Amino acid sequence: MYTKTTFSRRLTHWLTGSLAALCVVAPGLQPQADAFTLPEQLIGVTQGFLEFTVEDYLATTQTQGRYEIQVNNLDPRLRMPQCSQQLDASLESTTPLGRVTVKVRCDGSSPWTVFVPAQVRLLRDVVVMTRPLRRESVISDADVGLRERDVGTLGPGYLTQLDQALGMKLIRPVVVDQVLTQVHLEQAEVVRKGDQVVIIARSGSLSVRMPGEALTKGGLQEQIRVRNLNSKRVVKARVTGPGQVEVSM
C-alpha cells in the first residue's frame, strides 16, 4: 500500500524544490497572490511521485524489470490557485502498475484537489511460445523463448525463466507469441500407473537397484507410490526419469 504519508516523508525535499519551480512569475517580479498552478506543473508533480512510488514498489517486492510512465494530458485551460503549502500526492489504487490515478491536493488557504490519470508499464522478460502447440504437448527448448512484456497487463502466474516451462505438458492449445502461465501447464507423466520401474535406493555414494511397479503416475521430481517387486513393500519414491525412481536408505 502506498500512502501519501510515506510519500511525504521521502519526498519533502523534492516537492519543496518543485513547488518553488512551479511559481508563475514574470522575469524580475515577485510571485503574485493570484498566481496559478498550471496543468504542466501538475503533470510534473505526478511524474515525480510515480517515479519514486514505482521504484519503491520494485525494491519492496524485489521485482526486476524496467518501467515507463506516461501521464495523461490535462485540460490546458485548467488554472488552480497557487498553493500556500507544499502539495500532497497520493495513489488512488493499491498498486502503482497499469492505469492509475494520482490525487494531487492543496491543503493551503485556498484548498483544491486534482485527479491526474497516468499509465505505468512494468516491462519484464517473460516466457512466450515460439510456435503453436496442441494440448498435451510436452514443451522443449524449441517451443519457448523470453520476450519483454508489460506484466501489469498480465494475470498472475506468468513465467520468467525457461526452466519453469521445459518438460511440462500443456493442458490447452497455445499459439505463437502467447505468454505462457502456470494455468497452461501440468507435470508431464514421466511414469504411468502400472509401469515397470527401477527403484534406486541411495545412501551417500552407495546405491542399490531393485525392480518395482508404479502404483500411481507422476512427473519429474514428483513423489509416487511404488511396489518393490522383491520385498512386496510399498514405498514412496521420487521420479528421476523415465522408468526410474529414487528412495533414500
N, C-alpha and C positions, 0 to 999 in steps of 0.2 A: 504494500500500500504506500502510495506517495502522497504525503500531506504537505500543505503549504507551510506548516511549522518547520518540518525538516528542511524544506527548500530554503526558507528564510534564513535558517541558521547557516547554511552552507554558502548562500549567495548574497548575503547582506552587502559585502564589499562590491560585488559585481553590479548589483542593482543600483547601489548608490551612485556608482560611476555612470551607469547607463542613464539614470534619471537626469544627471547633470547634462548629459549629451542630448536629452530629449527636449530641453527647453527651446521654445521657438523664439529666438532672439535676433533682432536685426543687428547687423555689424556695428559694434561700438556702443550698443544700447544695453541697458539692464533689462531683465525679464519683466514683462508687463503682467498685471494682475489678471488680464483677460487672455493670457497665452493658452494655447491648446496642446493636447497630446494628439498627434496625427496618426492615421492608420498605419503608416510605415513604421512608426515608432512602437506601436503595439505589436506589430509583427516581429520587430527586433527583440522585444522582451520575451515574446512567446518562443522564438527560435532559441534564445539563450537558455530559457527554462527547460525546454525539451532536451537540449543537448546534455545538460547536467543530469536530468532525470533518467535519460536512456543510458548514459554511462554508469550511473549508479545501479540501474537495473542489471546491466551486463556484469558488473563487478559482484553484485549480491548473488545473482543466480549462477555465476561462473559460466556464462554463456559466451561462446566465441561467435565472431561474425562482424560485419560492418553495417552501419546504419545510414539511412538517408532520411532527412526531414524536409518536408515541403509544407510550409504554412500557407493556407489559403489567403487570397487577397480579400481585403475588407472594402466596404463601400468607401470610395475616395472622398465622399462628402462628409464622412464621419468626423466630428470635432468634439473631443471630450475635454472638459476643463483641465488646465494644468493641475496636477495633484500636489497638495502641500506636504504629503508624506511619501515615503517610498512605496512603490507599487507592490501589490501582493499577487503572486501567481500560484495557481493550484490546478491539479489534474482532475478532470471530472469523471475519470474511469479508474479501474483498479490496475490496469496495465498500460504502459506507455507505447504499445505497439498497435499498428493498424490505424484506423480512423479515430482520432482523439479530439477532445475539446479542452482547451486551456481557459480557465476563468482568470481574467486579469481584473483586479479590483483596486479601487482607490478608497481608502478609509479616511481621507482628509476632510477639510472643511466643506468641500463640495463633493460628496461621495458618488461614485458611479461604478458600474460593472460592465465589462465587455467579454463576451464569449468568443474565443478565436478558434476556429476549426483548423486541423492540420492532419497530415498523413505521415506516419512513421513506418519506414520499411526496415526490417532487420534481415539482412542478406547472409545466408549461410550455405555451405556446400551440403547438399542432401543427396540421398541415393535415388536415382531415377532409372527407368527402364531404357535400354538402348535398342531393344527390339520387342515386338509383341510376343506374348506367350499365352498359351492356353492354360486353363485351370488344371491343377495337379502337376504342372511342370516343376522340375527342380532347378533352382537358379544356379547358374555357373558364372564364371568371370566374364564371359562374353555377353551376358544378358544385362548387366548393370554398370552404371558409372556414376560419378559425382558431378553435380551441376549446381550452380548458385541459384537459389530461390529465395523469395520473400517468405520467411517462415511465419510471419504474422498473419498470413492469409491461409496457412495450412492448419489442419486439425492436429490433435495430439497424435503421437506415435510415429512421426516421421523418423527416418534413419539417417545417421550422419557418418556411418562407417560401412564400407562394403562388406566387411566380415559379418555384419549383422544380418545380411541377406543371403550370403553364399551357402549353398547346401539346403536352404529352406524350400518348402513346397508351397506353391501358390494355391489359394483356396478360391480364387476368382480370376478370370482373364484380365490381362493388362495390355496397354498399348504403349507405343513408343513415346518417350519423354514423360511418362506418368511418374509422379512421385510415389515411391514405394513406402508403405506404412506397415505397422505391425498387424493391422487388421487384414492385410492381404496374405499373411504368411502363417504357416504352421510347420512344425518339425516334420521333415521328410522321414518316412518309415525306413530306417536302415535295417531293422529287424522286424519281421512279421510274426504274429502268433503262430506257433507250430513249427517255426524254423528250427533246424538243427544248428546249434552254435557251439563255438569253442569257448569254454569258461577258463579264463586265466586268473589264477589266484596269485597275488603278489605280496611279498614281504621283503622290502628293501630290494636287493639285487636278485633275490630268489623268486622264481616263478614256477608254477605248476599248471599244466594244461589238462583239461578233462572235458569229455563230451557233455553237452547239455541240450535242453529243449526250451525254447522261448514260450512262456505261458501268456505273455502279453506283448503287444507291439511296442516299438519305441524308436525315437530318433537319436541322432548322435548326441552323446553325453547324457541321455535320459536314463533314469533308473527303471528297470523292468524286472518282472519275476521270472526266474529260470529254474528248471528242474535239473539237478545233477543226475545224469543217467547212470552213474556208477553207484552213488550212495542213495539215490532217490530223494534226496533232500531238496526242498525248495528254498532258494535264496534270492536276495535282491542283488542285482548286478548292474553295472553301468555300461551302456553301449559304447564301444570304442571304434567300431567299424562294421562293415557288412559281415554278418555271421560271427561276430566276435564281441564278447562281453568280459568285464573285469570285476573281480571282487578283491577285497583286502583280507589277508590272513591275520 
